[in-house]
Amino acid sequence: KVLSEEGILLDLDPLIATTLRANRESDAVVSNFDGHLRLISQSPIVSSDPEDVEIFRGLNWYLIMHEDHSAAFAPLRTAARTAFFATFIVLLLTVGIAMILSQLLVAPISRLTHVAAQITEGNLDILAQVESRDEIGSLANTFNEMLVALSQSQKKLQESEAHYRNLVD
């Protein structure tokens, strides 16, 4: 028998009774109860008074609590949804920061590559822009020193060629 919330004594569905007996050690069972999917939990009723312990044990009474399945798991679904959205936002922020940092790191190298392409085309009057004092700035500075040395070597070579042509003519 089951005492309803209204205080009416009802017969318990035999299938539910069998399920509850088989799962007495479980914290909860998901089953159809009153025609709805419910989370059902049970606990033996005991007395806190040591004199009444045996009386209550002999009664074999259980407190059965049931909650609608969707209502019982609503906080869990809400927490999962919140965790998903928080993870998604953190992922978007991380991707955004990574893109900004990559541009900050790649832009000076791209400018050096552009200067190298200009030099390949024969423009020795161009200089790499030194923007920082880090490794990229040091590379740009060394690049400029190499360019000045190359330009001076080319000038000396042209002067030497002009000198030898004057001698031959």
Salt bridges, closest charged atoms under 4 A:
ASP11 OD1 - LYS1 NZ 2.64
GLU54 OE2 - ARG57 NH1 2.80
GLU131 OE1 - ARG111 NH2 2.58
GLU161 OE2 - ARG165 NH2 3.00
